[in-house]
Amino acid sequence: MRVRVFVRGSVQGVGFRYATVSRAASLALGGWVRNRPDGAVEAVFEGPAERVESMVAWCGRGPSGARVDEVQTSNETPVGEREFRVAFAERPAG
């Protein structure tokens, strides 16, 4: 299973990405997480369905210090990612 997640709220500058890496690694998920220029955090999780679903549920709470207002998800076709990492932030257009 592979899911793309957009988390909105007070989610940047609170350790969200690094807490996500730690939790995803503990679940042996593949994928990545990054800050977006619009203030959201975007992540892709890939692995067994129950572990991906657990990770998505965690994103609804986030680490202490975060305030999650909204989580949007979309399913994607798995590509075989096995490692989880912080990705570079998306650059704004222009």
Residue pairs with C-beta under 8 A, 6 or more apart in sequence:
1 46
1 47
1 48
1 49
1 52
1 53
1 75
1 78
2 31
2 44
2 45
2 46
2 52
2 75
2 76
2 77
2 78
2 79
2 81
3 44
3 45
3 46
3 52
3 56
3 73
3 74
3 75
3 76
4 42
4 43
4 44
4 73
4 74
4 76
5 42
5 43
5 44
5 45
5 56
5 59
5 71
5 72
5 73
6 36
6 40
6 41
6 42
6 70
6 71
6 72
6 73
7 16
7 40
7 41
7 42
7 43
7 59
7 62
7 68
7 70
7 71
8 39
8 40
8 68
8 69
8 70
8 71
8 72
9 62
9 66
9 67
9 68
9 69
9 70
10 66
10 67
10 69
11 39
11 40
11 41
11 62
11 66
11 67
11 68
12 35
12 39
12 41
14 62
14 63
14 65
14 66
15 63
15 65
15 66
16 33
16 41
16 62
16 63
16 66
17 33
17 34
17 35
17 41
17 86
18 86
19 62
19 63
20 33
20 41
20 43
20 55
20 59
21 33
21 84
21 85
21 86
23 55
23 58
24 31
24 33
24 43
24 45
24 55
24 84
25 84
27 47
27 51
27 54
27 55
28 47
28 51
29 45
29 46
29 47
29 51
29 52
29 55
29 84
30 45
30 46
30 47
30 80
30 81
30 82
30 83
30 84
31 43
31 44
31 45
31 46
31 81
31 84
32 43
32 44
32 81
32 84
32 85
32 86
32 87
33 41
33 42
33 43
33 44
33 84
33 85
33 86
33 87
34 41
34 42
34 43
34 86
34 87
34 88
34 89
34 90
35 41
35 42
35 89
36 42
36 89
36 90
37 89
37 90
37 91
37 92
42 90
43 59
44 76
44 81
45 52
45 55
45 56
45 84
46 52
46 78
46 79
46 80
46 81
56 71
56 73
59 68
59 71
60 68
60 71
61 68
62 68
